[in-house]
Amino acid sequence: FGPFIYRYVATRRALDTSLGRVWLEPGSALLYSVGQDHEDGLAGEHVPIGATGDVVIWPPVKTLLRKEGHSS
């Protein structure tokens, strides 16, 4: 992991996961860490721990997937 990064979500934005796309609503918070590539992808895509890309910590990705109707 790299450092934790906190972002305020000002507008509705997509977060791509291995199980599909979920949406972050305006006014929510996003806490993530850069992955093994050490590059900040602005948490546009969530990857499992140990993969190249960003790892979303909050909100819990499983909760977002359930809310969007994805089965995990």
mmCIF file of the N, C-alpha and C atoms, coordinates in Angstrom:
data_MODEL
# 
_entry.id   MODEL 
# 
loop_
_atom_site.group_PDB 
_atom_site.id 
_atom_site.type_symbol 
_atom_site.label_atom_id 
_atom_site.label_alt_id 
_atom_site.label_comp_id 
_atom_site.label_asym_id 
_atom_site.label_entity_id 
_atom_site.label_seq_id 
_atom_site.pdbx_PDB_ins_code 
_atom_site.Cartn_x 
_atom_site.Cartn_y 
_atom_site.Cartn_z 
_atom_site.occupancy 
_atom_site.B_iso_or_equiv 
_atom_site.pdbx_formal_charge 
_atom_site.auth_seq_id 
_atom_site.auth_comp_id 
_atom_site.auth_asym_id 
_atom_site.auth_atom_id 
_atom_site.pdbx_PDB_model_num 
ATOM 1   N N  . PHE A 1 1  ? 0.825   -1.201  0.000   1.00 0.00 ? 1  PHE A N  1 
ATOM 2   C CA . PHE A 1 1  ? 0.000   0.000   0.000   1.00 0.00 ? 1  PHE A CA 1 
ATOM 3   C C  . PHE A 1 1  ? 0.856   1.245   0.000   1.00 0.00 ? 1  PHE A C  1 
ATOM 4   N N  . GLY A 1 2  ? 0.299   2.276   -0.577  1.00 0.00 ? 2  GLY A N  1 
ATOM 5   C CA . GLY A 1 2  ? 0.893   3.595   -0.466  1.00 0.00 ? 2  GLY A CA 1 
ATOM 6   C C  . GLY A 1 2  ? 0.167   4.332   0.649   1.00 0.00 ? 2  GLY A C  1 
ATOM 7   N N  . PRO A 1 3  ? 0.271   5.650   0.698   1.00 0.00 ? 3  PRO A N  1 
ATOM 8   C CA . PRO A 1 3  ? -0.426  6.415   1.733   1.00 0.00 ? 3  PRO A CA 1 
ATOM 9   C C  . PRO A 1 3  ? -1.940  6.386   1.500   1.00 0.00 ? 3  PRO A C  1 
ATOM 10  N N  . PHE A 1 4  ? -2.693  6.584   2.585   1.00 0.00 ? 4  PHE A N  1 
ATOM 11  C CA . PHE A 1 4  ? -4.141  6.707   2.449   1.00 0.00 ? 4  PHE A CA 1 
ATOM 12  C C  . PHE A 1 4  ? -4.469  8.080   1.889   1.00 0.00 ? 4  PHE A C  1 
ATOM 13  N N  . ILE A 1 5  ? -5.492  8.119   1.047   1.00 0.00 ? 5  ILE A N  1 
ATOM 14  C CA . ILE A 1 5  ? -5.925  9.368   0.434   1.00 0.00 ? 5  ILE A CA 1 
ATOM 15  C C  . ILE A 1 5  ? -7.415  9.528   0.699   1.00 0.00 ? 5  ILE A C  1 
ATOM 16  N N  . TYR A 1 6  ? -7.804  10.696  1.177   1.00 0.00 ? 6  TYR A N  1 
ATOM 17  C CA . TYR A 1 6  ? -9.204  11.009  1.459   1.00 0.00 ? 6  TYR A CA 1 
ATOM 18  C C  . TYR A 1 6  ? -9.695  11.986  0.408   1.00 0.00 ? 6  TYR A C  1 
ATOM 19  N N  . ARG A 1 7  ? -10.866 11.714  -0.143  1.00 0.00 ? 7  ARG A N  1 
ATOM 20  C CA . ARG A 1 7  ? -11.457 12.635  -1.119  1.00 0.00 ? 7  ARG A CA 1 
ATOM 21  C C  . ARG A 1 7  ? -12.933 12.829  -0.798  1.00 0.00 ? 7  ARG A C  1 
ATOM 22  N N  . TYR A 1 8  ? -13.371 14.046  -0.937  1.00 0.00 ? 8  TYR A N  1 
ATOM 23  C CA . TYR A 1 8  ? -14.783 14.381  -0.852  1.00 0.00 ? 8  TYR A CA 1 
ATOM 24  C C  . TYR A 1 8  ? -15.373 14.179  -2.247  1.00 0.00 ? 8  TYR A C  1 
ATOM 25  N N  . VAL A 1 9  ? -16.492 13.491  -2.331  1.00 0.00 ? 9  VAL A N  1 
ATOM 26  C CA . VAL A 1 9  ? -17.135 13.245  -3.623  1.00 0.00 ? 9  VAL A CA 1 
ATOM 27  C C  . VAL A 1 9  ? -18.150 14.363  -3.861  1.00 0.00 ? 9  VAL A C  1 
ATOM 28  N N  . ALA A 1 10 ? -17.818 15.272  -4.755  1.00 0.00 ? 10 ALA A N  1 
ATOM 29  C CA . ALA A 1 10 ? -18.662 16.441  -5.010  1.00 0.00 ? 10 ALA A CA 1 
ATOM 30  C C  . ALA A 1 10 ? -19.761 16.148  -6.034  1.00 0.00 ? 10 ALA A C  1 
ATOM 31  N N  . THR A 1 11 ? -19.474 15.263  -6.982  1.00 0.00 ? 11 THR A N  1 
ATOM 32  C CA . THR A 1 11 ? -20.460 14.907  -7.998  1.00 0.00 ? 11 THR A CA 1 
ATOM 33  C C  . THR A 1 11 ? -20.536 13.385  -8.089  1.00 0.00 ? 11 THR A C  1 
ATOM 34  N N  . ARG A 1 12 ? -21.641 12.893  -8.586  1.00 0.00 ? 12 ARG A N  1 
ATOM 35  C CA . ARG A 1 12 ? -21.814 11.446  -8.734  1.00 0.00 ? 12 ARG A CA 1 
ATOM 36  C C  . ARG A 1 12 ? -20.693 10.909  -9.623  1.00 0.00 ? 12 ARG A C  1 
ATOM 37  N N  . ARG A 1 13 ? -20.043 9.838   -9.162  1.00 0.00 ? 13 ARG A N  1 
ATOM 38  C CA . ARG A 1 13 ? -18.936 9.306   -9.943  1.00 0.00 ? 13 ARG A CA 1 
ATOM 39  C C  . ARG A 1 13 ? -18.913 7.786   -9.888  1.00 0.00 ? 13 ARG A C  1 
ATOM 40  N N  . ALA A 1 14 ? -18.385 7.216   -10.937 1.00 0.00 ? 14 ALA A N  1 
ATOM 41  C CA . ALA A 1 14 ? -18.326 5.760   -11.071 1.00 0.00 ? 14 ALA A CA 1 
ATOM 42  C C  . ALA A 1 14 ? -17.096 5.199   -10.365 1.00 0.00 ? 14 ALA A C  1 
ATOM 43  N N  . LEU A 1 15 ? -17.280 3.981   -9.867  1.00 0.00 ? 15 LEU A N  1 
ATOM 44  C CA . LEU A 1 15 ? -16.181 3.207   -9.319  1.00 0.00 ? 15 LEU A CA 1 
ATOM 45  C C  . LEU A 1 15 ? -16.296 1.822   -9.930  1.00 0.00 ? 15 LEU A C  1 
ATOM 46  N N  . ASP A 1 16 ? -15.330 1.450   -10.727 1.00 0.00 ? 16 ASP A N  1 
ATOM 47  C CA . ASP A 1 16 ? -15.342 0.148   -11.384 1.00 0.00 ? 16 ASP A CA 1 
ATOM 48  C C  . ASP A 1 16 ? -14.713 -0.892  -10.474 1.00 0.00 ? 16 ASP A C  1 
ATOM 49  N N  . THR A 1 17 ? -15.392 -2.044  -10.358 1.00 0.00 ? 17 THR A N  1 
ATOM 50  C CA . THR A 1 17 ? -14.894 -3.156  -9.563  1.00 0.00 ? 17 THR A CA 1 
ATOM 51  C C  . THR A 1 17 ? -14.855 -4.389  -10.453 1.00 0.00 ? 17 THR A C  1 
ATOM 52  N N  . SER A 1 18 ? -14.280 -5.460  -9.943  1.00 0.00 ? 18 SER A N  1 
ATOM 53  C CA . SER A 1 18 ? -14.240 -6.694  -10.730 1.00 0.00 ? 18 SER A CA 1 
ATOM 54  C C  . SER A 1 18 ? -15.628 -7.289  -10.922 1.00 0.00 ? 18 SER A C  1 
ATOM 55  N N  . LEU A 1 19 ? -16.599 -6.875  -10.107 1.00 0.00 ? 19 LEU A N  1 
ATOM 56  C CA . LEU A 1 19 ? -17.970 -7.388  -10.215 1.00 0.00 ? 19 LEU A CA 1 
ATOM 57  C C  . LEU A 1 19 ? -18.915 -6.414  -10.902 1.00 0.00 ? 19 LEU A C  1 
ATOM 58  N N  . GLY A 1 20 ? -18.416 -5.289  -11.354 1.00 0.00 ? 20 GLY A N  1 
ATOM 59  C CA . GLY A 1 20 ? -19.253 -4.320  -12.060 1.00 0.00 ? 20 GLY A CA 1 
ATOM 60  C C  . GLY A 1 20 ? -19.044 -2.912  -11.543 1.00 0.00 ? 20 GLY A C  1 
ATOM 61  N N  . ARG A 1 21 ? -19.742 -2.000  -12.161 1.00 0.00 ? 21 ARG A N  1 
ATOM 62  C CA . ARG A 1 21 ? -19.640 -0.579  -11.820 1.00 0.00 ? 21 ARG A CA 1 
ATOM 63  C C  . ARG A 1 21 ? -20.632 -0.233  -10.719 1.00 0.00 ? 21 ARG A C  1 
ATOM 64  N N  . VAL A 1 22 ? -20.159 0.553   -9.755  1.00 0.00 ? 22 VAL A N  1 
ATOM 65  C CA . VAL A 1 22 ? -21.024 1.100   -8.719  1.00 0.00 ? 22 VAL A CA 1 
ATOM 66  C C  . VAL A 1 22 ? -20.868 2.618   -8.748  1.00 0.00 ? 22 VAL A C  1 
ATOM 67  N N  . TRP A 1 23 ? -21.768 3.302   -8.058  1.00 0.00 ? 23 TRP A N  1 
ATOM 68  C CA . TRP A 1 23 ? -21.761 4.758   -8.094  1.00 0.00 ? 23 TRP A CA 1 
ATOM 69  C C  . TRP A 1 23 ? -21.587 5.328   -6.700  1.00 0.00 ? 23 TRP A C  1 
ATOM 70  N N  . LEU A 1 24 ? -20.765 6.352   -6.609  1.00 0.00 ? 24 LEU A N  1 
ATOM 71  C CA . LEU A 1 24 ? -20.582 7.109   -5.380  1.00 0.00 ? 24 LEU A CA 1 
ATOM 72  C C  . LEU A 1 24 ? -21.428 8.372   -5.501  1.00 0.00 ? 24 LEU A C  1 
ATOM 73  N N  . GLU A 1 25 ? -22.207 8.632   -4.466  1.00 0.00 ? 25 GLU A N  1 
ATOM 74  C CA . GLU A 1 25 ? -23.122 9.769   -4.503  1.00 0.00 ? 25 GLU A CA 1 
ATOM 75  C C  . GLU A 1 25 ? -22.460 11.047  -3.995  1.00 0.00 ? 25 GLU A C  1 
ATOM 76  N N  . PRO A 1 26 ? -22.908 12.208  -4.505  1.00 0.00 ? 26 PRO A N  1 
ATOM 77  C CA . PRO A 1 26 ? -22.362 13.487  -4.034  1.00 0.00 ? 26 PRO A CA 1 
ATOM 78  C C  . PRO A 1 26 ? -22.523 13.619  -2.529  1.00 0.00 ? 26 PRO A C  1 
ATOM 79  N N  . GLY A 1 27 ? -21.529 14.194  -1.903  1.00 0.00 ? 27 GLY A N  1 
ATOM 80  C CA . GLY A 1 27 ? -21.564 14.409  -0.463  1.00 0.00 ? 27 GLY A CA 1 
ATOM 81  C C  . GLY A 1 27 ? -20.966 13.256  0.329   1.00 0.00 ? 27 GLY A C  1 
ATOM 82  N N  . SER A 1 28 ? -20.579 12.193  -0.356  1.00 0.00 ? 28 SER A N  1 
ATOM 83  C CA . SER A 1 28 ? -19.984 11.065  0.363   1.00 0.00 ? 28 SER A CA 1 
ATOM 84  C C  . SER A 1 28 ? -18.471 11.233  0.441   1.00 0.00 ? 28 SER A C  1 
ATOM 85  N N  . ALA A 1 29 ? -17.865 10.385  1.232   1.00 0.00 ? 29 ALA A N  1 
ATOM 86  C CA . ALA A 1 29 ? -16.413 10.411  1.408   1.00 0.00 ? 29 ALA A CA 1 
ATOM 87  C C  . ALA A 1 29 ? -15.809 9.174   0.778   1.00 0.00 ? 29 ALA A C  1 
ATOM 88  N N  . LEU A 1 30 ? -14.582 9.288   0.352   1.00 0.00 ? 30 LEU A N  1 
ATOM 89  C CA . LEU A 1 30 ? -13.868 8.186   -0.272  1.00 0.00 ? 30 LEU A CA 1 
ATOM 90  C C  . LEU A 1 30 ? -12.479 8.112   0.348   1.00 0.00 ? 30 LEU A C  1 
ATOM 91  N N  . LEU A 1 31 ? -12.146 6.944   0.884   1.00 0.00 ? 31 LEU A N  1 
ATOM 92  C CA . LEU A 1 31 ? -10.828 6.715   1.453   1.00 0.00 ? 31 LEU A CA 1 
ATOM 93  C C  . LEU A 1 31 ? -10.208 5.553   0.692   1.00 0.00 ? 31 LEU A C  1 
ATOM 94  N N  . TYR A 1 32 ? -9.034  5.769   0.147   1.00 0.00 ? 32 TYR A N  1 
ATOM 95  C CA . TYR A 1 32 ? -8.392  4.726   -0.639  1.00 0.00 ? 32 TYR A CA 1 
ATOM 96  C C  . TYR A 1 32 ? -6.881  4.819   -0.506  1.00 0.00 ? 32 TYR A C  1 
ATOM 97  N N  . SER A 1 33 ? -6.219  3.802   -1.007  1.00 0.00 ? 33 SER A N  1 
ATOM 98  C CA . SER A 1 33 ? -4.766  3.771   -1.010  1.00 0.00 ? 33 SER A CA 1 
ATOM 99  C C  . SER A 1 33 ? -4.295  3.378   -2.398  1.00 0.00 ? 33 SER A C  1 
ATOM 100 N N  . VAL A 1 34 ? -3.195  3.936   -2.817  1.00 0.00 ? 34 VAL A N  1 
ATOM 101 C CA . VAL A 1 34 ? -2.629  3.499   -4.089  1.00 0.00 ? 34 VAL A CA 1 
ATOM 102 C C  . VAL A 1 34 ? -2.092  2.084   -3.907  1.00 0.00 ? 34 VAL A C  1 
ATOM 103 N N  . GLY A 1 35 ? -2.153  1.297   -4.955  1.00 0.00 ? 35 GLY A N  1 
ATOM 104 C CA . GLY A 1 35 ? -1.717  -0.093  -4.893  1.00 0.00 ? 35 GLY A CA 1 
ATOM 105 C C  . GLY A 1 35 ? -0.251  -0.253  -5.220  1.00 0.00 ? 35 GLY A C  1 
ATOM 106 N N  . GLN A 1 36 ? 0.091   -1.435  -5.688  1.00 0.00 ? 36 GLN A N  1 
ATOM 107 C CA . GLN A 1 36 ? 1.496   -1.758  -5.926  1.00 0.00 ? 36 GLN A CA 1 
ATOM 108 C C  . GLN A 1 36 ? 2.139   -0.958  -7.052  1.00 0.00 ? 36 GLN A C  1 
ATOM 109 N N  . ASP A 1 37 ? 1.336   -0.346  -7.910  1.00 0.00 ? 37 ASP A N  1 
ATOM 110 C CA . ASP A 1 37 ? 1.936   0.474   -8.965  1.00 0.00 ? 37 ASP A CA 1 
ATOM 111 C C  . ASP A 1 37 ? 2.365   1.849   -8.449  1.00 0.00 ? 37 ASP A C  1 
ATOM 112 N N  . HIS A 1 38 ? 1.956   2.203   -7.214  1.00 0.00 ? 38 HIS A N  1 
ATOM 113 C CA . HIS A 1 38 ? 2.322   3.470   -6.570  1.00 0.00 ? 38 HIS A CA 1 
ATOM 114 C C  . HIS A 1 38 ? 1.861   4.686   -7.349  1.00 0.00 ? 38 HIS A C  1 
ATOM 115 N N  . GLU A 1 39 ? 0.787   4.539   -8.122  1.00 0.00 ? 39 GLU A N  1 
ATOM 116 C CA . GLU A 1 39 ? 0.237   5.667   -8.868  1.00 0.00 ? 39 GLU A CA 1 
ATOM 117 C C  . GLU A 1 39 ? -1.189  5.932   -8.410  1.00 0.00 ? 39 GLU A C  1 
ATOM 118 N N  . ASP A 1 40 ? -1.533  7.202   -8.242  1.00 0.00 ? 40 ASP A N  1 
ATOM 119 C CA . ASP A 1 40 ? -2.865  7.598   -7.811  1.00 0.00 ? 40 ASP A CA 1 
ATOM 120 C C  . ASP A 1 40 ? -3.794  7.636   -9.027  1.00 0.00 ? 40 ASP A C  1 
ATOM 121 N N  . GLY A 1 41 ? -4.685  6.649   -9.113  1.00 0.00 ? 41 GLY A N  1 
ATOM 122 C CA . GLY A 1 41 ? -5.667  6.593   -10.193 1.00 0.00 ? 41 GLY A CA 1 
ATOM 123 C C  . GLY A 1 41 ? -6.978  7.247   -9.812  1.00 0.00 ? 41 GLY A C  1 
ATOM 124 N N  . LEU A 1 42 ? -6.969  8.063   -8.742  1.00 0.00 ? 42 LEU A N  1 
ATOM 125 C CA . LEU A 1 42 ? -8.146  8.768   -8.240  1.00 0.00 ? 42 LEU A CA 1 
ATOM 126 C C  . LEU A 1 42 ? -9.287  7.809   -7.897  1.00 0.00 ? 42 LEU A C  1 
ATOM 127 N N  . ALA A 1 43 ? -8.946  6.577   -7.570  1.00 0.00 ? 43 ALA A N  1 
ATOM 128 C CA . ALA A 1 43 ? -9.913  5.546   -7.168  1.00 0.00 ? 43 ALA A CA 1 
ATOM 129 C C  . ALA A 1 43 ? -11.015 5.375   -8.204  1.00 0.00 ? 43 ALA A C  1 
ATOM 130 N N  . GLY A 1 44 ? -10.648 5.427   -9.455  1.00 0.00 ? 44 GLY A N  1 
ATOM 131 C CA . GLY A 1 44 ? -11.623 5.176   -10.518 1.00 0.00 ? 44 GLY A CA 1 
ATOM 132 C C  . GLY A 1 44 ? -11.913 3.702   -10.684 1.00 0.00 ? 44 GLY A C  1 
ATOM 133 N N  . GLU A 1 45 ? -10.995 2.886   -10.170 1.00 0.00 ? 45 GLU A N  1 
ATOM 134 C CA . GLU A 1 45 ? -11.165 1.438   -10.244 1.00 0.00 ? 45 GLU A CA 1 
ATOM 135 C C  . GLU A 1 45 ? -10.651 0.834   -8.950  1.00 0.00 ? 45 GLU A C  1 
ATOM 136 N N  . HIS A 1 46 ? -11.447 -0.059  -8.344  1.00 0.00 ? 46 HIS A N  1 
ATOM 137 C CA . HIS A 1 46 ? -11.042 -0.751  -7.128  1.00 0.00 ? 46 HIS A CA 1 
ATOM 138 C C  . HIS A 1 46 ? -10.453 -2.096  -7.512  1.00 0.00 ? 46 HIS A C  1 
ATOM 139 N N  . VAL A 1 47 ? -9.299  -2.405  -6.960  1.00 0.00 ? 47 VAL A N  1 
ATOM 140 C CA . VAL A 1 47 ? -8.647  -3.690  -7.227  1.00 0.00 ? 47 VAL A CA 1 
ATOM 141 C C  . VAL A 1 47 ? -8.406  -4.404  -5.897  1.00 0.00 ? 47 VAL A C  1 
ATOM 142 N N  . PRO A 1 48 ? -8.308  -5.731  -5.927  1.00 0.00 ? 48 PRO A N  1 
ATOM 143 C CA . PRO A 1 48 ? -8.005  -6.461  -4.690  1.00 0.00 ? 48 PRO A CA 1 
ATOM 144 C C  . PRO A 1 48 ? -6.628  -6.078  -4.155  1.00 0.00 ? 48 PRO A C  1 
ATOM 145 N N  . ILE A 1 49 ? -6.450  -6.259  -2.869  1.00 0.00 ? 49 ILE A N  1 
ATOM 146 C CA . ILE A 1 49 ? -5.164  -5.968  -2.238  1.00 0.00 ? 49 ILE A CA 1 
ATOM 147 C C  . ILE A 1 49 ? -4.083  -6.795  -2.930  1.00 0.00 ? 49 ILE A C  1 
ATOM 148 N N  . GLY A 1 50 ? -2.987  -6.161  -3.251  1.00 0.00 ? 50 GLY A N  1 
ATOM 149 C CA . GLY A 1 50 ? -1.878  -6.833  -3.907  1.00 0.00 ? 50 GLY A CA 1 
ATOM 150 C C  . GLY A 1 50 ? -1.882  -6.668  -5.417  1.00 0.00 ? 50 GLY A C  1 
ATOM 151 N N  . ALA A 1 51 ? -2.947  -6.115  -5.971  1.00 0.00 ? 51 ALA A N  1 
ATOM 152 C CA . ALA A 1 51 ? -3.017  -5.911  -7.415  1.00 0.00 ? 51 ALA A CA 1 
ATOM 153 C C  . ALA A 1 51 ? -2.538  -4.504  -7.762  1.00 0.00 ? 51 ALA A C  1 
ATOM 154 N N  . THR A 1 52 ? -2.305  -4.281  -9.028  1.00 0.00 ? 52 THR A N  1 
ATOM 155 C CA . THR A 1 52 ? -1.893  -2.968  -9.505  1.00 0.00 ? 52 THR A CA 1 
ATOM 156 C C  . THR A 1 52 ? -3.136  -2.102  -9.651  1.00 0.00 ? 52 THR A C  1 
ATOM 157 N N  . GLY A 1 53 ? -3.149  -0.963  -9.010  1.00 0.00 ? 53 GLY A N  1 
ATOM 158 C CA . GLY A 1 53 ? -4.286  -0.056  -9.036  1.00 0.00 ? 53 GLY A CA 1 
ATOM 159 C C  . GLY A 1 53 ? -4.586  0.429   -7.631  1.00 0.00 ? 53 GLY A C  1 
ATOM 160 N N  . ASP A 1 54 ? -5.719  1.093   -7.452  1.00 0.00 ? 54 ASP A N  1 
ATOM 161 C CA . ASP A 1 54 ? -6.098  1.662   -6.159  1.00 0.00 ? 54 ASP A CA 1 
ATOM 162 C C  . ASP A 1 54 ? -6.977  0.685   -5.371  1.00 0.00 ? 54 ASP A C  1 
ATOM 163 N N  . VAL A 1 55 ? -6.842  0.740   -4.047  1.00 0.00 ? 55 VAL A N  1 
ATOM 164 C CA . VAL A 1 55 ? -7.625  -0.110  -3.152  1.00 0.00 ? 55 VAL A CA 1 
ATOM 165 C C  . VAL A 1 55 ? -8.546  0.797   -2.342  1.00 0.00 ? 55 VAL A C  1 
ATOM 166 N N  . VAL A 1 56 ? -9.853  0.661   -2.560  1.00 0.00 ? 56 VAL A N  1 
ATOM 167 C CA . VAL A 1 56 ? -10.830 1.483   -1.847  1.00 0.00 ? 56 VAL A CA 1 
ATOM 168 C C  . VAL A 1 56 ? -11.066 0.885   -0.467  1.00 0.00 ? 56 VAL A C  1 
ATOM 169 N N  . ILE A 1 57 ? -10.940 1.718   0.558   1.00 0.00 ? 57 ILE A N  1 
ATOM 170 C CA . ILE A 1 57 ? -11.142 1.303   1.937   1.00 0.00 ? 57 ILE A CA 1 
ATOM 171 C C  . ILE A 1 57 ? -12.553 1.676   2.388   1.00 0.00 ? 57 ILE A C  1 
ATOM 172 N N  . TRP A 1 58 ? -12.974 2.908   2.102   1.00 0.00 ? 58 TRP A N  1 
ATOM 173 C CA . TRP A 1 58 ? -14.293 3.402   2.503   1.00 0.00 ? 58 TRP A CA 1 
ATOM 174 C C  . TRP A 1 58 ? -14.893 4.203   1.378   1.00 0.00 ? 58 TRP A C  1 
ATOM 175 N N  . PRO A 1 59 ? -16.139 4.009   1.066   1.00 0.00 ? 59 PRO A N  1 
ATOM 176 C CA . PRO A 1 59 ? -17.088 3.077   1.665   1.00 0.00 ? 59 PRO A CA 1 
ATOM 177 C C  . PRO A 1 59 ? -16.762 1.643   1.279   1.00 0.00 ? 59 PRO A C  1 
ATOM 178 N N  . PRO A 1 60 ? -17.228 0.672   2.092   1.00 0.00 ? 60 PRO A N  1 
ATOM 179 C CA . PRO A 1 60 ? -16.956 -0.729  1.773   1.00 0.00 ? 60 PRO A CA 1 
ATOM 180 C C  . PRO A 1 60 ? -17.512 -1.104  0.397   1.00 0.00 ? 60 PRO A C  1 
ATOM 181 N N  . VAL A 1 61 ? -16.684 -1.644  -0.448  1.00 0.00 ? 61 VAL A N  1 
ATOM 182 C CA . VAL A 1 61 ? -17.084 -1.964  -1.815  1.00 0.00 ? 61 VAL A CA 1 
ATOM 183 C C  . VAL A 1 61 ? -18.215 -2.995  -1.829  1.00 0.00 ? 61 VAL A C  1 
ATOM 184 N N  . LYS A 1 62 ? -18.182 -3.976  -0.926  1.00 0.00 ? 62 LYS A N  1 
ATOM 185 C CA . LYS A 1 62 ? -19.265 -4.973  -0.878  1.00 0.00 ? 62 LYS A CA 1 
ATOM 186 C C  . LYS A 1 62 ? -20.611 -4.318  -0.592  1.00 0.00 ? 62 LYS A C  1 
ATOM 187 N N  . THR A 1 63 ? -20.614 -3.313  0.257   1.00 0.00 ? 63 THR A N  1 
ATOM 188 C CA . THR A 1 63 ? -21.857 -2.601  0.559   1.00 0.00 ? 63 THR A CA 1 
ATOM 189 C C  . THR A 1 63 ? -22.353 -1.859  -0.673  1.00 0.00 ? 63 THR A C  1 
ATOM 190 N N  . LEU A 1 64 ? -21.461 -1.211  -1.407  1.00 0.00 ? 64 LEU A N  1 
ATOM 191 C CA . LEU A 1 64 ? -21.851 -0.514  -2.635  1.00 0.00 ? 64 LEU A CA 1 
ATOM 192 C C  . LEU A 1 64 ? -22.393 -1.504  -3.672  1.00 0.00 ? 64 LEU A C  1 
ATOM 193 N N  . LEU A 1 65 ? -21.758 -2.660  -3.781  1.00 0.00 ? 65 LEU A N  1 
ATOM 194 C CA . LEU A 1 65 ? -22.220 -3.672  -4.735  1.00 0.00 ? 65 LEU A CA 1 
ATOM 195 C C  . LEU A 1 65 ? -23.620 -4.171  -4.385  1.00 0.00 ? 65 LEU A C  1 
ATOM 196 N N  . ARG A 1 66 ? -23.863 -4.428  -3.092  1.00 0.00 ? 66 ARG A N  1 
ATOM 197 C CA . ARG A 1 66 ? -25.201 -4.862  -2.656  1.00 0.00 ? 66 ARG A CA 1 
ATOM 198 C C  . ARG A 1 66 ? -26.244 -3.792  -2.953  1.00 0.00 ? 66 ARG A C  1 
ATOM 199 N N  . LYS A 1 67 ? -25.899 -2.555  -2.674  1.00 0.00 ? 67 LYS A N  1 
ATOM 200 C CA . LYS A 1 67 ? -26.817 -1.428  -2.896  1.00 0.00 ? 67 LYS A CA 1 
ATOM 201 C C  . LYS A 1 67 ? -27.184 -1.313  -4.380  1.00 0.00 ? 67 LYS A C  1 
ATOM 202 N N  . GLU A 1 68 ? -26.250 -1.610  -5.265  1.00 0.00 ? 68 GLU A N  1 
ATOM 203 C CA . GLU A 1 68 ? -26.476 -1.541  -6.707  1.00 0.00 ? 68 GLU A CA 1 
ATOM 204 C C  . GLU A 1 68 ? -27.129 -2.812  -7.253  1.00 0.00 ? 68 GLU A C  1 
ATOM 205 N N  . GLY A 1 69 ? -27.303 -3.830  -6.393  1.00 0.00 ? 69 GLY A N  1 
ATOM 206 C CA . GLY A 1 69 ? -27.970 -5.045  -6.839  1.00 0.00 ? 69 GLY A CA 1 
ATOM 207 C C  . GLY A 1 69 ? -27.052 -6.098  -7.426  1.00 0.00 ? 69 GLY A C  1 
ATOM 208 N N  . HIS A 1 70 ? -25.737 -5.938  -7.239  1.00 0.00 ? 70 HIS A N  1 
ATOM 209 C CA . HIS A 1 70 ? -24.781 -6.940  -7.712  1.00 0.00 ? 70 HIS A CA 1 
ATOM 210 C C  . HIS A 1 70 ? -24.724 -8.079  -6.706  1.00 0.00 ? 70 HIS A C  1 
ATOM 211 N N  . SER A 1 71 ? -24.590 -9.281  -7.182  1.00 0.00 ? 71 SER A N  1 
ATOM 212 C CA . SER A 1 71 ? -24.373 -10.413 -6.263  1.00 0.00 ? 71 SER A CA 1 
ATOM 213 C C  . SER A 1 71 ? -22.886 -10.665 -6.164  1.00 0.00 ? 71 SER A C  1 
ATOM 214 N N  . SER A 1 72 ? -22.408 -10.952 -4.965  1.00 0.00 ? 72 SER A N  1 
ATOM 215 C CA . SER A 1 72 ? -20.979 -11.166 -4.786  1.00 0.00 ? 72 SER A CA 1 
ATOM 216 C C  . SER A 1 72 ? -20.673 -12.571 -4.336  1.00 0.00 ? 72 SER A C  1 
# 
